[in-house]
Amino acid sequence: MKLGFLTAPFPETPLMEVADWAAGAGFEVLEIACWPRTGGAVRRYAGTSHIDVVNLSAAQATEIRAEIEAKGLAISGLGYYPNPLHPDPAHRATVIEHLKAVIVAAERMGLPLVNTFMGADAARHQDANWEEALRVWPGIVAFARDHGVRITFENCPMIFSYDEWPGGHNLATTPRMWRRILEQWGGTVGLNFDPSHLILQMIEMGRFIKEFGPHILHFQAKDLMIDRDGLYERGVFSLGMGWQIPRVPGLGDVDWNVVFRELYRAGFAGDCIIEHEDRGFEGSDELVKRGFLIARDTLRPYCR
């Protein structure tokens, strides 16, 4: 299992400079952030465009991969995390168009995975969102299949503020929904597993990995700390608002012994990609790097 990170927290740093630092710091793999060059999302840790997938030629795709590999690094996949089930049809069409461009770029680069969100309309309940997913996603899945690329959905509920209340902006979060997803598209779609989201949802970690381990195609390591005072003040029905604190691995409540034990038992053959959303280590590239190094030192014993 190689150890690396998602490049999203370096929005102003060119990809090859990020890769140089990663290789020098002992990382081995990158998930490359591929939001649109213009007009991307404005939320935290979204909008980074390290590859201009819309204008990527076959020759450029080959060159980028060769340059990354020459630095001793691999690429776990391309990452773009929008909302393909957004209630605004124009917004939805825009993000799906770009998602397809990311899929084509992955094909040109010879990469097997594109990592994304299933999406959701936060104002609708899960079953209503599922009915919409059954209308929207078959075409995207078929497009990925035709291009020889598999799609992974991250299991983040996307509930951080009142703008995402009450249902969140992502449907692929719970065992109940994952069984439906895999029954429909299990050959082309898999799980981009982030254990921090199970802490938030109070879903048993070991049990979840035992059930869905064979379908985990990509693994993002992010931690989460539960603010017990915030939970006391707001209660669990606030769904994390005011009491969930994203942390780099080692500074939260994820039991990494359980995560890696069950991943290895499940036969997971991919890499460990650190996802950095820790406010304690942001504001400059140097702070972001410090956070990644804490995570590296926490996870390195498991990644050999």
C-alpha positions as CSV (number, residue, x, y, z in Angstrom):
1,M,0.0,0.0,0.0
2,K,1.6,3.3,-1.1
3,L,1.1,6.5,0.9
4,G,0.2,9.8,-0.7
5,F,-2.3,12.6,-0.7
6,L,-5.0,14.5,-2.6
7,T,-3.5,17.7,-4.1
8,A,-6.6,19.9,-3.5
9,P,-5.0,21.9,-0.6
10,F,-2.4,23.4,-2.9
11,P,-4.7,25.5,-5.3
12,E,-2.0,28.0,-6.3
13,T,1.0,25.6,-6.5
14,P,1.7,24.0,-9.9
15,L,1.3,20.2,-10.0
16,M,4.9,19.5,-10.6
17,E,6.0,21.6,-7.7
18,V,3.5,19.7,-5.5
19,A,4.9,16.4,-6.9
20,D,8.5,17.5,-6.2
21,W,7.6,18.2,-2.5
22,A,5.7,15.0,-2.2
23,A,8.6,12.9,-3.5
24,G,11.1,14.7,-1.3
25,A,8.9,14.2,1.8
26,G,8.7,10.4,1.2
27,F,5.2,10.2,-0.3
28,E,4.7,7.7,-3.2
29,V,1.4,8.5,-4.8
30,L,-0.9,11.5,-5.7
31,E,-4.6,11.8,-6.3
32,I,-4.8,14.8,-8.6
33,A,-7.5,17.5,-8.2
34,C,-9.2,18.3,-11.5
35,W,-11.9,21.0,-10.9
36,P,-12.6,23.3,-13.9
37,R,-10.0,26.0,-14.6
38,T,-12.7,28.6,-14.3
39,G,-16.1,28.8,-12.6
40,G,-15.4,26.0,-10.2
41,A,-17.0,25.4,-6.7
42,V,-16.2,28.0,-4.0
43,R,-16.4,25.8,-1.0
44,R,-13.3,24.9,1.1
45,Y,-10.9,22.4,-0.6
46,A,-12.8,22.5,-3.9
47,G,-11.8,24.3,-7.1
48,T,-8.2,23.2,-7.4
49,S,-7.3,22.5,-11.0
50,H,-4.0,20.7,-11.3
51,I,-4.9,19.3,-14.8
52,D,-6.9,21.3,-17.4
53,V,-8.8,18.2,-18.4
54,V,-11.1,20.0,-20.9
55,N,-8.1,21.0,-23.1
56,L,-5.9,17.9,-22.3
57,S,-4.5,16.3,-25.5
58,A,-3.4,12.7,-25.6
59,A,0.2,13.8,-25.9
60,Q,-0.1,16.1,-22.8
61,A,-1.8,13.2,-20.8
62,T,1.2,10.9,-21.6
63,E,3.7,13.7,-20.7
64,I,2.1,14.5,-17.3
65,R,2.0,10.9,-16.3
66,A,5.6,10.3,-17.4
67,E,6.8,13.4,-15.5
68,I,5.0,12.3,-12.3
69,E,6.4,8.8,-12.6
70,A,9.9,10.1,-13.3
71,K,9.8,11.6,-9.8
72,G,9.1,8.2,-8.3
73,L,5.4,8.8,-7.8
74,A,2.3,7.0,-9.0
75,I,-1.2,8.5,-9.6
76,S,-4.1,6.8,-7.7
77,G,-6.8,8.6,-9.7
78,L,-8.2,11.9,-10.8
79,G,-10.4,13.7,-8.2
80,Y,-13.4,16.0,-8.9
81,Y,-16.1,16.3,-6.2
82,P,-19.2,18.3,-7.4
83,N,-22.9,17.6,-7.0
84,P,-24.3,15.8,-10.1
85,L,-27.7,15.7,-8.5
86,H,-27.9,19.4,-7.9
87,P,-31.5,20.7,-8.1
88,D,-30.5,23.5,-10.5
89,P,-30.6,21.8,-14.0
90,A,-28.0,24.3,-15.4
91,H,-25.5,23.6,-12.6
92,R,-26.1,19.9,-12.8
93,A,-25.4,19.9,-16.6
94,T,-22.2,21.9,-16.1
95,V,-20.8,19.6,-13.5
96,I,-21.7,16.4,-15.4
97,E,-20.1,17.8,-18.5
98,H,-16.9,18.4,-16.6
99,L,-17.1,15.0,-14.9
100,K,-17.1,13.4,-18.3
101,A,-14.1,15.5,-19.3
102,V,-12.3,14.1,-16.2
103,I,-13.2,10.6,-17.3
104,V,-11.8,11.1,-20.7
105,A,-8.6,12.6,-19.2
106,A,-8.2,9.5,-17.0
107,E,-8.6,7.3,-20.1
108,R,-5.9,9.3,-21.9
109,M,-3.6,9.1,-18.9
110,G,-4.1,5.4,-18.6
111,L,-5.6,5.7,-15.1
112,P,-8.3,3.4,-13.9
113,L,-10.2,5.6,-11.5
114,V,-12.1,8.9,-11.3
115,N,-13.1,9.8,-7.7
116,T,-16.2,11.9,-7.2
117,F,-19.6,12.4,-5.4
118,M,-22.9,10.8,-6.3
119,G,-24.5,14.1,-5.2
120,A,-28.0,14.9,-3.8
121,D,-30.6,17.6,-3.4
122,A,-30.3,18.5,0.3
123,A,-33.9,19.5,0.4
124,R,-35.1,16.0,-0.6
125,H,-35.1,12.8,1.5
126,Q,-32.8,9.9,0.5
127,D,-35.4,7.8,-1.3
128,A,-36.4,10.7,-3.5
129,N,-32.7,11.4,-4.3
130,W,-32.3,7.8,-5.2
131,E,-35.1,8.0,-7.7
132,E,-33.3,10.9,-9.3
133,A,-30.0,9.1,-9.2
134,L,-31.6,6.3,-11.2
135,R,-32.4,8.8,-13.9
136,V,-29.2,10.7,-13.9
137,W,-26.4,8.2,-13.2
138,P,-26.9,5.4,-15.8
139,G,-25.7,7.7,-18.6
140,I,-22.6,8.7,-16.6
141,V,-21.8,5.1,-15.7
142,A,-22.2,4.0,-19.3
143,F,-19.9,6.8,-20.4
144,A,-17.2,5.7,-17.9
145,R,-17.6,2.1,-18.9
146,D,-17.2,3.0,-22.6
147,H,-14.0,4.8,-21.7
148,G,-12.6,2.0,-19.6
149,V,-12.7,4.0,-16.4
150,R,-14.3,3.1,-13.0
151,I,-16.0,5.7,-10.8
152,T,-15.6,5.8,-7.1
153,F,-18.1,7.7,-4.8
154,E,-16.8,9.2,-1.6
155,N,-19.0,8.4,1.4
156,C,-19.2,12.0,2.7
157,P,-22.6,13.2,3.8
158,M,-21.7,16.8,2.8
159,I,-23.5,18.4,5.8
160,F,-21.3,21.1,7.2
161,S,-23.6,24.2,7.3
162,Y,-27.2,25.3,7.0
163,D,-26.8,25.5,3.2
164,E,-26.6,21.7,3.3
165,W,-29.5,21.0,5.7
166,P,-31.2,18.7,6.2
167,G,-30.2,16.0,3.7
168,G,-26.7,16.9,2.6
169,H,-25.3,17.1,-0.9
170,N,-24.2,13.5,-1.3
171,L,-26.4,10.3,-1.3
172,A,-23.7,7.6,-1.2
173,T,-23.1,7.6,2.6
174,T,-24.8,4.7,4.4
175,P,-24.9,0.9,4.1
176,R,-28.5,1.1,3.0
177,M,-27.6,3.3,0.1
178,W,-24.4,1.5,-0.8
179,R,-26.3,-1.8,-1.3
180,R,-28.5,-0.1,-3.8
181,I,-25.6,1.5,-5.6
182,L,-23.6,-1.7,-5.9
183,E,-26.7,-3.6,-7.0
184,Q,-27.2,-1.2,-9.9
185,W,-23.6,-0.4,-11.0
186,G,-21.2,-2.6,-9.0
187,G,-19.1,-3.5,-12.1
188,T,-18.2,0.1,-12.9
189,V,-18.8,2.0,-9.6
190,G,-17.1,1.4,-6.3
191,L,-16.4,3.1,-2.9
192,N,-13.9,5.9,-2.3
193,F,-13.7,5.1,1.4
194,D,-13.1,7.8,4.0
195,P,-13.3,6.5,7.5
196,S,-13.9,9.9,9.1
197,H,-17.5,10.0,7.7
198,L,-18.3,6.8,9.6
199,I,-17.3,8.5,12.9
200,L,-19.7,11.4,12.1
201,Q,-22.6,9.0,11.2
202,M,-21.8,6.6,14.1
203,I,-21.6,3.7,11.7
204,E,-19.5,0.8,13.0
205,M,-16.1,0.9,11.3
206,G,-15.1,-2.7,11.3
207,R,-18.5,-4.0,10.3
208,F,-18.7,-1.5,7.4
209,I,-15.4,-2.5,6.0
210,K,-16.2,-6.2,6.4
211,E,-19.4,-5.8,4.3
212,F,-18.1,-3.3,1.7
213,G,-14.4,-4.0,1.6
214,P,-14.4,-5.9,-1.7
215,H,-16.0,-2.8,-3.3
216,I,-13.5,-0.3,-1.9
217,L,-11.5,0.9,-4.9
218,H,-9.9,4.0,-3.4
219,F,-9.0,4.9,0.1
220,Q,-8.9,8.5,1.5
221,A,-7.5,8.9,5.0
222,K,-9.0,11.8,6.8
223,D,-9.6,12.0,10.6
224,L,-12.5,13.6,12.5
225,M,-12.7,14.8,16.1
226,I,-16.0,15.0,17.9
227,D,-16.3,18.2,19.9
228,R,-18.2,16.8,22.9
229,D,-19.1,20.3,24.2
230,G,-20.5,21.2,20.8
231,L,-22.4,17.9,20.7
232,Y,-23.8,18.6,24.2
233,E,-24.9,22.1,23.1
234,R,-26.5,21.2,19.7
235,G,-27.4,17.6,19.9
236,V,-27.0,14.8,17.4
237,F,-29.8,16.0,15.2
238,S,-27.7,19.0,14.1
239,L,-25.9,16.3,12.0
240,G,-22.4,17.5,12.8
241,M,-22.9,21.3,12.6
242,G,-21.0,22.7,15.5
243,W,-19.5,19.4,16.7
244,Q,-17.6,17.8,13.8
245,I,-14.0,18.9,13.4
246,P,-12.0,17.5,10.4
247,R,-8.4,16.7,11.4
248,V,-5.4,15.2,9.8
249,P,-4.9,11.5,10.6
250,G,-3.6,11.1,14.1
251,L,-5.4,14.1,15.6
252,G,-8.9,12.8,15.6
253,D,-11.1,9.9,16.8
254,V,-10.5,7.4,13.9
255,D,-9.0,4.1,15.2
256,W,-6.4,3.5,12.4
257,N,-5.6,0.1,13.8
258,V,-9.1,-1.0,13.1
259,V,-9.2,0.7,9.6
260,F,-6.0,-0.9,8.3
261,R,-6.6,-4.3,10.0
262,E,-10.0,-4.6,8.2
263,L,-8.7,-3.2,4.9
264,Y,-5.9,-5.7,4.8
265,R,-8.3,-8.5,5.8
266,A,-10.7,-7.4,3.0
267,G,-7.8,-7.7,0.5
268,F,-7.7,-4.0,-0.4
269,A,-5.0,-3.6,-3.0
270,G,-5.0,0.2,-3.5
271,D,-3.2,3.1,-1.9
272,C,-3.7,5.3,1.1
273,I,-4.5,8.9,0.0
274,I,-4.4,11.5,2.8
275,E,-7.2,14.1,2.5
276,H,-6.3,17.3,4.3
277,E,-9.2,19.5,5.6
278,D,-7.8,20.5,8.9
279,R,-8.3,24.2,9.8
280,G,-5.4,23.9,12.2
281,F,-3.0,23.5,9.3
282,E,-4.2,25.8,6.6
283,G,-3.6,29.4,5.5
284,S,-0.2,28.7,3.7
285,D,1.5,26.0,1.9
286,E,3.9,25.5,4.8
287,L,1.1,24.9,7.2
288,V,-0.6,22.5,4.8
289,K,2.7,20.6,4.4
290,R,3.1,20.4,8.2
291,G,-0.4,18.8,8.4
292,F,0.5,16.3,5.7
293,L,3.7,15.4,7.5
294,I,1.8,14.7,10.8
295,A,-0.5,12.4,8.8
296,R,2.4,10.8,7.0
297,D,4.1,9.9,10.3
298,T,0.8,8.5,11.7
299,L,0.0,6.3,8.7
300,R,3.5,5.3,7.5
301,P,3.7,2.2,9.8
302,Y,0.6,0.8,8.1
303,C,1.7,1.5,4.5
304,R,4.6,-0.8,3.5
